Amino acid sequence: MSNPVTIKDVRVILTQPENSRLVIVKVITSEPGLHGVGCATFTQRIFAVAAAIERHLKPFLLGRDVDRIEEIWNMSMVHGYWRNGPVLNNAISGVDQALWDIKGKRAGMSVCDLLGGKSREAAHVYEHADGRDKQEVADSARSFIEQGYRYVRVQMGGYGGQGSPMVKPKKAPTGAYYNPRDYCRRMLDMIAYVREQVGAEIELLHDIHERLAPIHAVEFAKDVEQFKLFFLEDALAPEDIHWFRAIRAQCATPLAMGELFNNPQEWQLLIQERLIDFIRMHISQMGGITPARNVAIFADMYGARTAWHGPGDTSPVGHAANLQLDLWHPNFGVQEWRSPSDLIYEIFPGMPVVEDGYLYPNDQPGLGIDINEELAAKYPCRDIVEDWTQTRLPDGSPARP
């Protein structure tokens, strides 16, 4: 019997080639030339994730058998005793994805094939149309449609519809201000306009981004029902998920939720009670491919589809992991996507490509992606204090972003 392949080193690569700060984990094995990569990107707290990996996970993992993914994931989750937090989950995810990547390379198979094989050849993706007014949003949507996209998310003025007029108190602090009631009025008008412009055949999506009080989220979901959205995303904050019962009881607007979830108890209730239609978890935020696989199977039993979180602060490695899950599971819905620049494709060889609105994998084993560390090092992460998460209501009160 041959000796097992073990974890020889765990490396953290921080890079910021564009706006988002990315965390990539590289697991080096005892077999020369064999390594795996994973996404651990929690862009607002990258240094905390890096410290969790380097100071806590790495000493725990060195010398362990790379094939024992289930054991490593479960032991990593409980080894710190306190669990289900975003920093630890992202750290564990980076290792978990890298181990799946290694297993695929050893088997000469994609992660999709390891999970059970393809249910489809490519994944429908949606892009993000935004603008200062409804005409600009419609123009942006049309540009994506001309590129072959059939699913488009429509926003106006960013999350919360920032830019609408408001009266602030004297000495009001700085922040990302928005007016929730004005947001409701303006977004409904915008969605009506875009639907008229692009027709019924294009699937439109919209993200409230937890910016409304629960009762106003119920009202908005009812009002937007007439425009036949593919889904309405994050109508509520994770702290308010019981309000989904009120939305479900009053309208048939399809609902998507999950990008802020850390704990299985947050998504289990919504799936079991059939209160949402799409699960939107961020793969690294929930702990990696291992828990994502489990929840996808669970969701399928209740008719919920997958629509994994995939914005600009999902790293290219994370997008590759999303795609492997999309190709595999029968209850796939749609995949969020941000078109990468040429630089991103250069730093991350093997990055999936879009053609006619579909995201296609390559024929490489594992996740099918790698990182050019030398080039990535030319784009170090910057120390920044996020502005967009310093959200405030018109009177200056702090609000959830």
N, C-alpha and C positions, 0 to 999 in steps of 0.2 A: 504494500500500500504506500503510495507516494505521500510525502509530507505536504501538509496544507499550505496554501498560499496565505500569507499573513500581512497585516498592516505594518509597514515599515516606517511610514511617516505620514503626517497629516499637515498640509500646508494651506494657509489662508492667503488669497490673492485679492487685494483691494484695488479697484480701478474705477475711473470715472471718465470714459471717453466722450460722454455727452452730458446731459443734465443729471441723470441719476447715478448715485454712488452704488457700486455693485460689490457683492461679496461672493467670491468663487472659492470652493473648497476642492483641493486636489489631494486625493488619497494615493500615496505611493505604496506599492506592494513589494513583497520579497522576491517576486519574479521580475527579472530585469526587463525594463521597457514597458511593464504593465502598470497603468494607473487609471484612475477614474476621476471625473469632475462632477460637481454638484453645485446647486444654487443655494446660498444662505442669505440672500439679499433682504435685509430689513434696512432700507436706505436711510431712514431717519436715525438709526442707532447702529451703524455699521461697526463702530469700534467696540461696542458692548458685545456684539456677536463674535467678532474676531477674538476678543479676550476669552469668551466662553469656550471657544474651540481650542485655542492655544493653551490656556491655563487649566482647563477642566476636562474637556472631551479627549484631547490628544493623549494625555498621560493614561487615561482609562482605556484607550483603544489600541495602543501600540502592542503588537504581537498577536492580536486576535485574528481568527480565521475569517477571511473576507467572504466566504460563502454563507456565513451564519447571519444573514441580514435580519431575520426576524428577532433572533436573540439580541443582537447588537442594538436594534432599535428599541426594544422593550427595556433592556437594561440601561441604555442611555437615558431613557425617559424617567426612570425611577431612581437613577444613581444619585441625583441631587436632592432627592426626597420631594421638594416642592417642584411642581411640574405644570405643564400646559400654559406657559408664558411665551410671549413672542420671541424673546431673545433666545431662550433655550430651544424652542421649537425650530427656529431658523438654523441654529447651529447643528442640531440633529439632522435636519433636512439636508444640509450640505453633504454630510457624511453619507446619509441614506441614499441620496441620488448617485453619489460617486460609487457606492457599492453595487447598485443596480447596473451602472455603467460598466463596472469591472466584470460583473457576472455575465453581462451580454457579450463583452469582448472575449471572455474565456470560452463561452459557448459558441461564438461566431454567429450570434443572433441579436436582433434588435430587442430592446426592452419590451416593445409591443408583442413580439413573438414569445418572449419569456412569460408574459402575462396570459397568453392564450391565443395570440394571433390577431390579425386584422379583422375588423368589422367593416372597414372602408379603406379606400386608397389614399384619401386626403381629407382634410378637415375644413369645413366652412369657417371663415373668419370674418370678423367685423372690424371696421376702422372707425375713427372718431372724427366726426364733423363738428366744427365749432365756428363761432363768428361773433362779431359785435352786435349784429342784428339778425333778424330772421332771413333776410335776403342773403347775407353772407353764409349763414348756416346751410341754406338751400344750395348755394353755389358750391360750397365745400362738399356737400353730399353728392351733388352731381359729378364732381370730379372723381370721387371714389367709384361711383357707379360706372363711369366711362372706363375706369381701369378694370372693371369686371366684378367689383364687389356687389353683392346682393343683400348684404346686411350692413347697416350703418347706424352707429350711435350718434344721436343729435343732442348737443348741448349749446348753450348760448351764454357767453361771458364767463365760461368756466363753471366750476361747481358753485351752486348757490346763485348763479346769474349775477355775479359781481359787476358793478358798474351802474346799477340802477340808482336814481337819485334818492337821497335820504338826508334827514336832518339829524346831526349828531349833537350830543350835549357839549357844552364848553369844556375844554381841557380833556376831551375824549382821547384815550390812548390810541396809538397806532395799531393797525391790525388789518386782516382781510375781512372787511365788512360786507355783509349782505343783508337783504331784507326778505325774510321768508314769504310774507304775503305777496309782495310784489313779484317775487320769483314764481309763485304759482300762476299768477295772471299772465306774466310774460312768457313762461314756458309753454303753457297751453296754447297761447296764440302762435308761438313759433312752431310747435309740433303740428298744429292744424295747417299752417302755411306750407311746411315742408311736405306733409302728406299730400297736399293738393299739387305741389310742384313735381314730386317724383312718382306719384301714382301708387296704386294699391299693391303692385307686385313686389316692391322693395320692402324688406323687413326693417322697420325702424325700432331702435332701442333708446332708452333714456335712463339716466342715473340721477336719482335724487341726492345720493351721497349723504344720507341721514340728516339732511339739513332742515327737515320740517318737524314740528311737534307732531306726536302720533295722530291726533285727531285731524290735523291738516293733511297728513300723509294719506289717511283714509279718504278724505275728500278729494285729494289730487288723483288717487288711483281710480276713483269713480269717474271723475271728470275726463280723464285721459282714455277711458275705456273705448270711447267712440272712434279713436284713431287707430285701433287695432295694432298696438305695439307688439313686437316679438317678445319683449319683456320690459318690465319696469324694475330697475335695479336699486337695491339699498333704500327702499322706502322708509325703513326704520333703522335705528341704531341697535346694536346687539343687546343693549340693556332693555329695549322695548319690544322684544320679539313676540311677546304674548299679544300685542296689538295686531299681529297678522291674522288672528281669528276674526277681528272686526273687518279688516279689508276683504278677506275671503268671503265673508258672509254677505257682502254688499256689492261685489263686482267680479267680473271675469277677466280683469287685466292680469296677464301672466306675470308672475313675480320671481325675481332672482335675488339671492341673498348669500352672503358668506365671506366676503373678502377680509373682514376683520375678526373672523372667528379663530379661536385658539383651542377651545375645549370641545370634545365630542358632544357634551350635553347641549351645546349651543345649536348644533345642526340636527341632532337626533329628533328633538321635539318637532321641528318644522317639517322634517321628512315624514315622520310617522303619522302626523296629523294631516298630511297633505296640504300644508299651508303655503308652500312655495312650489314652483315649477322647475327652477334651475338652481343647482348648487354652484356657488361662485367662490369657493375657498381659494386662497393663495397657497399654492402647493408647499412653499417653504414655510409659510406661517403655520400651517397645520402639522408640519413635521416631515414632509417628504412624500415619496412615491408610495411607501408602505401604507400609511394611513389613507392616502388618496385612493389607492386601489380598494381598500376595505369600504370606504364610504360610498364609492361609485357602485359597488355591488349592492350595498344596503339601499341606496337611493333607487336603484332599478326596481327593487321589490315594491316600491310605492309610486312608481311612475314619474319620479323626478329625474331630470336630465342634467348633464354636466355642462358647465360653461366656465371653466377654470379662469381665475383672475390672470390677466396677461397684459398689464400696462407697461409703460416705459421703465418702471422700476422692478419689473421682473427681468432678470438677466437673460441673455441669449441661452444660457444653459437651462434656465427655468422654462423658457419657451420650448426648448427641445424636449424637456420632460413632459410639459403639457401635451405636446403633440403625440408623444408615444401613448399617453393615456387616451387621447382623443381617438386615435386610430384603433385602439383595442376595444373600448367598451361599447356595447350596443346602444346604451342610453345617452349617447353624446348629443348635445344640442347645437352649440356654436362655440367658437374660440375667440376670445379677445386678442387683438393683435395691434402692434405699433410697427409700422414699416421701418426696418433698420437702415442705417446709412451704409455706404460702402466701407467706411471705417469699421463699423461693427462686424461686417462680414469678414474683414481682414483680421481683426483681433480674434474672432471666434469662428475658425474654419469648420464647415459642416452645418452652419446655421440654416434652418429650414427656409424654403423659398415659397413665395405666393405666386400663383398663376391662375388668372381668371377667377379670383375670389376664393381659391382653395389653397391651403397650406400643405405642402408636400415634404415628406422626409427624404433623406438620402438613403443609400443602400449600405451604410456603415453599421457595424454591430454596436451594441450598447445604446447610448443616447445619440450617437452619431455626431457628436460635437466635441471640440477641444478648445483650448485657449493658447494664444500666442503670448506667452508671459513677457517676452522681451518687449513686444509692442505695447502690451497692456501697461507695463511699468512706465511708459512715457506719458501716461495719463493718470497721475496719482489723484487720490480722493482729496477733495478740498474740505477744510473745516468750515462748516456753514451752520447758521441758525435758520431753520425753515421759516418762511414767511406764510405760505399758504395754509399751514396748520394753526396759525394764530388767528383763528376765525372769531368774529364778533358780530353781535346783532346791532341794529342801528343805535341803540342807547349805550353801546360799549360793552355789554355783557359778554363774557366768554361763551362760545358755542362749540359744539362738536364739529370737527371738520369732515 
